[in-house]
Amino acid sequence: MVWDSYIEYLKSEDWRERRKVLIDEAGGLCADCGEKGKQLHHENYDNLGCEELDVDVVLLCTDCHNERHGNKDDMKGYGDYGN
């Protein structure tokens, strides 16, 4: 499926289902610090809809996800998609 925007994809049922699978594959732990992870960080956008863990996305806790993005204010709310 082709998505008109990244945000549209993050709000989709497809992402919600894919997210659950990827979090399970990651064992629920942040790839950076080992704490409980809740947010998937896209390393690239090449495979939206069929992301692979540790290739396209990594599971991160909120603090590590913010750090990956340089603690940008525009990251607020992204963690809510797919919950």
PyMOL CGO cylinders between C-alpha atoms (Angstrom):
from pymol import cmd
from pymol.cgo import CYLINDER

trace = [
    CYLINDER, 0.00, 0.00, 0.00, 1.21, 3.51, -0.79, 0.3, 1, 1, 1, 1, 1, 1,
    CYLINDER, 1.21, 3.51, -0.79, 0.79, 6.16, 1.88, 0.3, 1, 1, 1, 1, 1, 1,
    CYLINDER, 0.79, 6.16, 1.88, 0.18, 9.84, 1.10, 0.3, 1, 1, 1, 1, 1, 1,
    CYLINDER, 0.18, 9.84, 1.10, 2.08, 10.85, 4.23, 0.3, 1, 1, 1, 1, 1, 1,
    CYLINDER, 2.08, 10.85, 4.23, 4.10, 9.35, 7.02, 0.3, 1, 1, 1, 1, 1, 1,
    CYLINDER, 4.10, 9.35, 7.02, 1.63, 10.68, 9.60, 0.3, 1, 1, 1, 1, 1, 1,
    CYLINDER, 1.63, 10.68, 9.60, -1.25, 9.01, 7.74, 0.3, 1, 1, 1, 1, 1, 1,
    CYLINDER, -1.25, 9.01, 7.74, 0.64, 5.73, 7.96, 0.3, 1, 1, 1, 1, 1, 1,
    CYLINDER, 0.64, 5.73, 7.96, 1.33, 6.14, 11.68, 0.3, 1, 1, 1, 1, 1, 1,
    CYLINDER, 1.33, 6.14, 11.68, -2.39, 6.67, 12.29, 0.3, 1, 1, 1, 1, 1, 1,
    CYLINDER, -2.39, 6.67, 12.29, -3.39, 3.57, 10.30, 0.3, 1, 1, 1, 1, 1, 1,
    CYLINDER, -3.39, 3.57, 10.30, -4.57, 0.18, 11.52, 0.3, 1, 1, 1, 1, 1, 1,
    CYLINDER, -4.57, 0.18, 11.52, -1.78, -1.35, 9.40, 0.3, 1, 1, 1, 1, 1, 1,
    CYLINDER, -1.78, -1.35, 9.40, 0.83, 0.47, 11.50, 0.3, 1, 1, 1, 1, 1, 1,
    CYLINDER, 0.83, 0.47, 11.50, -0.95, -0.41, 14.75, 0.3, 1, 1, 1, 1, 1, 1,
    CYLINDER, -0.95, -0.41, 14.75, -0.78, -4.11, 13.87, 0.3, 1, 1, 1, 1, 1, 1,
    CYLINDER, -0.78, -4.11, 13.87, 2.78, -3.97, 12.52, 0.3, 1, 1, 1, 1, 1, 1,
    CYLINDER, 2.78, -3.97, 12.52, 3.89, -2.05, 15.61, 0.3, 1, 1, 1, 1, 1, 1,
    CYLINDER, 3.89, -2.05, 15.61, 2.61, -4.80, 17.94, 0.3, 1, 1, 1, 1, 1, 1,
    CYLINDER, 2.61, -4.80, 17.94, 4.52, -7.45, 16.01, 0.3, 1, 1, 1, 1, 1, 1,
    CYLINDER, 4.52, -7.45, 16.01, 7.75, -5.44, 16.02, 0.3, 1, 1, 1, 1, 1, 1,
    CYLINDER, 7.75, -5.44, 16.02, 7.53, -4.65, 19.74, 0.3, 1, 1, 1, 1, 1, 1,
    CYLINDER, 7.53, -4.65, 19.74, 7.04, -8.36, 20.46, 0.3, 1, 1, 1, 1, 1, 1,
    CYLINDER, 7.04, -8.36, 20.46, 10.02, -9.23, 18.24, 0.3, 1, 1, 1, 1, 1, 1,
    CYLINDER, 10.02, -9.23, 18.24, 12.15, -6.74, 20.20, 0.3, 1, 1, 1, 1, 1, 1,
    CYLINDER, 12.15, -6.74, 20.20, 11.14, -8.35, 23.48, 0.3, 1, 1, 1, 1, 1, 1,
    CYLINDER, 11.14, -8.35, 23.48, 9.69, -5.03, 24.65, 0.3, 1, 1, 1, 1, 1, 1,
    CYLINDER, 9.69, -5.03, 24.65, 13.12, -3.59, 25.49, 0.3, 1, 1, 1, 1, 1, 1,
    CYLINDER, 13.12, -3.59, 25.49, 14.77, -0.39, 24.33, 0.3, 1, 1, 1, 1, 1, 1,
    CYLINDER, 14.77, -0.39, 24.33, 17.59, -1.10, 21.87, 0.3, 1, 1, 1, 1, 1, 1,
    CYLINDER, 17.59, -1.10, 21.87, 19.72, 1.69, 23.37, 0.3, 1, 1, 1, 1, 1, 1,
    CYLINDER, 19.72, 1.69, 23.37, 19.38, 1.33, 27.15, 0.3, 1, 1, 1, 1, 1, 1,
    CYLINDER, 19.38, 1.33, 27.15, 17.55, -1.95, 27.80, 0.3, 1, 1, 1, 1, 1, 1,
    CYLINDER, 17.55, -1.95, 27.80, 14.64, -0.34, 29.67, 0.3, 1, 1, 1, 1, 1, 1,
    CYLINDER, 14.64, -0.34, 29.67, 11.03, -0.93, 28.65, 0.3, 1, 1, 1, 1, 1, 1,
    CYLINDER, 11.03, -0.93, 28.65, 10.54, 0.35, 25.10, 0.3, 1, 1, 1, 1, 1, 1,
    CYLINDER, 10.54, 0.35, 25.10, 7.31, 1.87, 23.81, 0.3, 1, 1, 1, 1, 1, 1,
    CYLINDER, 7.31, 1.87, 23.81, 8.25, 3.71, 20.63, 0.3, 1, 1, 1, 1, 1, 1,
    CYLINDER, 8.25, 3.71, 20.63, 9.52, 2.44, 17.31, 0.3, 1, 1, 1, 1, 1, 1,
    CYLINDER, 9.52, 2.44, 17.31, 12.06, 4.68, 15.64, 0.3, 1, 1, 1, 1, 1, 1,
    CYLINDER, 12.06, 4.68, 15.64, 12.31, 4.48, 11.86, 0.3, 1, 1, 1, 1, 1, 1,
    CYLINDER, 12.31, 4.48, 11.86, 15.94, 4.27, 10.77, 0.3, 1, 1, 1, 1, 1, 1,
    CYLINDER, 15.94, 4.27, 10.77, 14.69, 4.62, 7.19, 0.3, 1, 1, 1, 1, 1, 1,
    CYLINDER, 14.69, 4.62, 7.19, 11.39, 4.84, 5.34, 0.3, 1, 1, 1, 1, 1, 1,
    CYLINDER, 11.39, 4.84, 5.34, 12.13, 2.38, 2.55, 0.3, 1, 1, 1, 1, 1, 1,
    CYLINDER, 12.13, 2.38, 2.55, 9.76, -0.37, 3.68, 0.3, 1, 1, 1, 1, 1, 1,
    CYLINDER, 9.76, -0.37, 3.68, 6.72, 1.34, 5.22, 0.3, 1, 1, 1, 1, 1, 1,
    CYLINDER, 6.72, 1.34, 5.22, 4.16, -1.35, 5.92, 0.3, 1, 1, 1, 1, 1, 1,
    CYLINDER, 4.16, -1.35, 5.92, 6.69, -4.18, 6.00, 0.3, 1, 1, 1, 1, 1, 1,
    CYLINDER, 6.69, -4.18, 6.00, 9.39, -2.83, 8.31, 0.3, 1, 1, 1, 1, 1, 1,
    CYLINDER, 9.39, -2.83, 8.31, 11.98, -5.20, 9.72, 0.3, 1, 1, 1, 1, 1, 1,
    CYLINDER, 11.98, -5.20, 9.72, 13.29, -4.88, 13.26, 0.3, 1, 1, 1, 1, 1, 1,
    CYLINDER, 13.29, -4.88, 13.26, 16.90, -3.62, 13.47, 0.3, 1, 1, 1, 1, 1, 1,
    CYLINDER, 16.90, -3.62, 13.47, 16.87, -2.88, 9.73, 0.3, 1, 1, 1, 1, 1, 1,
    CYLINDER, 16.87, -2.88, 9.73, 14.09, -0.34, 9.27, 0.3, 1, 1, 1, 1, 1, 1,
    CYLINDER, 14.09, -0.34, 9.27, 13.03, 0.31, 12.87, 0.3, 1, 1, 1, 1, 1, 1,
    CYLINDER, 13.03, 0.31, 12.87, 14.33, -0.06, 16.42, 0.3, 1, 1, 1, 1, 1, 1,
    CYLINDER, 14.33, -0.06, 16.42, 12.35, -0.14, 19.65, 0.3, 1, 1, 1, 1, 1, 1,
    CYLINDER, 12.35, -0.14, 19.65, 13.23, 2.69, 22.04, 0.3, 1, 1, 1, 1, 1, 1,
    CYLINDER, 13.23, 2.69, 22.04, 12.06, 4.09, 25.36, 0.3, 1, 1, 1, 1, 1, 1,
    CYLINDER, 12.06, 4.09, 25.36, 10.76, 7.66, 25.28, 0.3, 1, 1, 1, 1, 1, 1,
    CYLINDER, 10.76, 7.66, 25.28, 14.01, 9.17, 26.57, 0.3, 1, 1, 1, 1, 1, 1,
    CYLINDER, 14.01, 9.17, 26.57, 16.19, 7.36, 24.02, 0.3, 1, 1, 1, 1, 1, 1,
    CYLINDER, 16.19, 7.36, 24.02, 13.77, 8.16, 21.20, 0.3, 1, 1, 1, 1, 1, 1,
    CYLINDER, 13.77, 8.16, 21.20, 13.90, 11.85, 22.11, 0.3, 1, 1, 1, 1, 1, 1,
    CYLINDER, 13.90, 11.85, 22.11, 17.70, 11.66, 22.23, 0.3, 1, 1, 1, 1, 1, 1,
    CYLINDER, 17.70, 11.66, 22.23, 17.83, 10.09, 18.76, 0.3, 1, 1, 1, 1, 1, 1,
    CYLINDER, 17.83, 10.09, 18.76, 15.89, 13.10, 17.52, 0.3, 1, 1, 1, 1, 1, 1,
    CYLINDER, 15.89, 13.10, 17.52, 17.96, 15.60, 19.46, 0.3, 1, 1, 1, 1, 1, 1,
    CYLINDER, 17.96, 15.60, 19.46, 15.15, 16.26, 21.97, 0.3, 1, 1, 1, 1, 1, 1,
    CYLINDER, 15.15, 16.26, 21.97, 13.26, 18.27, 19.36, 0.3, 1, 1, 1, 1, 1, 1,
    CYLINDER, 13.26, 18.27, 19.36, 9.95, 19.76, 20.45, 0.3, 1, 1, 1, 1, 1, 1,
    CYLINDER, 9.95, 19.76, 20.45, 8.35, 18.56, 17.21, 0.3, 1, 1, 1, 1, 1, 1,
    CYLINDER, 8.35, 18.56, 17.21, 8.69, 14.96, 18.45, 0.3, 1, 1, 1, 1, 1, 1,
    CYLINDER, 8.69, 14.96, 18.45, 5.99, 15.53, 21.06, 0.3, 1, 1, 1, 1, 1, 1,
    CYLINDER, 5.99, 15.53, 21.06, 3.00, 13.38, 20.24, 0.3, 1, 1, 1, 1, 1, 1,
    CYLINDER, 3.00, 13.38, 20.24, 4.74, 10.94, 17.91, 0.3, 1, 1, 1, 1, 1, 1,
    CYLINDER, 4.74, 10.94, 17.91, 4.84, 8.32, 20.64, 0.3, 1, 1, 1, 1, 1, 1,
    CYLINDER, 4.84, 8.32, 20.64, 1.05, 8.37, 20.74, 0.3, 1, 1, 1, 1, 1, 1,
    CYLINDER, 1.05, 8.37, 20.74, 0.62, 6.94, 17.24, 0.3, 1, 1, 1, 1, 1, 1,
    CYLINDER, 0.62, 6.94, 17.24, -0.22, 3.27, 17.24, 0.3, 1, 1, 1, 1, 1, 1,
    CYLINDER, -0.22, 3.27, 17.24, -0.94, 3.01, 20.94, 0.3, 1, 1, 1, 1, 1, 1,
]
cmd.load_cgo(trace, "trace")
